């Protein structure tokens, strides 16, 4: 995993995403079939649907690996959590990380004149709270914690808690949420 320090002098996620111009007058989503083969997306969608509803963590890890997600040992993937359907192969979730209920990991952004793709890396023992959204190109460090319903637009340094929209460090609070409790993960 690339180094993540969380300071403003690190490489911003926008510098790590790859830009893909799209032809024609319509927005880039109108051209999605030139970005990814429709059959590949359809297969990914069915597998993602199974991952979202399966209660078995072992089955979830196996299914995620089938569509290209790099999944470490002991990863816990919550119910209704969603990996990117177009580019799941750009997701790495390291050992013992938790992806909470209804969290979303995106590796693409369809815009007006281009679409962008970027790898998302979740470090060992990191926790992504329920309903959180991780944007393309973001790196989450080891033992980092993402509070529920947060929008992660920047890298999260190791052993840091972030919360909010957009997610910001909770460094003033040693326990993570102001109440002495860890953020909800699953």
URPE-V134687 format. One record per residue. D_FIRST is the distance of its C-alpha to the first C-alpha in whole Angstrom. Layout:
[[D_FIRST] [D_FIRST]]
This chain:
[[0] [4] [6] [8] [12] [14] [17] [18] [18] [14] [14] [15] [14] [17] [16] [13] [16] [18] [22] [24] [28] [30] [34] [37] [38] [37] [33] [30] [30] [34] [32] [29] [31] [30] [26] [26] [29] [31] [31] [27] [27] [30] [28] [25] [27] [29] [26] [25] [28] [28] [25] [26] [30] [29] [29] [28] [24] [24] [25] [23] [20] [22] [23] [20] [19] [22] [21] [17] [15] [12] [14] [13] [16] [18] [17] [20] [20] [23] [26] [26] [23] [22] [19] [20] [23] [22] [19] [17] [16] [13] [12] [9] [11] [10] [13] [15] [14] [17] [18] [21] [25] [25] [21] [20] [17] [18] [16] [20] [22] [26] [28] [31] [31] [27] [24] [21] [18] [14] [11] [10] [7] [9] [8] [10] [14] [13] [16] [17] [21] [24] [24] [21] [20] [17] [17] [15] [12] [11] [8] [9] [9] [10] [14] [14] [17] [18] [22] [24] [25] [22] [21] [18] [18] [15] [12] [13] [12] [11] [15] [16] [19] [19] [22] [25] [25] [23] [21] [21] [20] [23] [23] [27] [27] [25] [26] [24] [27] [30] [32] [30] [28] [25] [24] [25] [22] [24]]
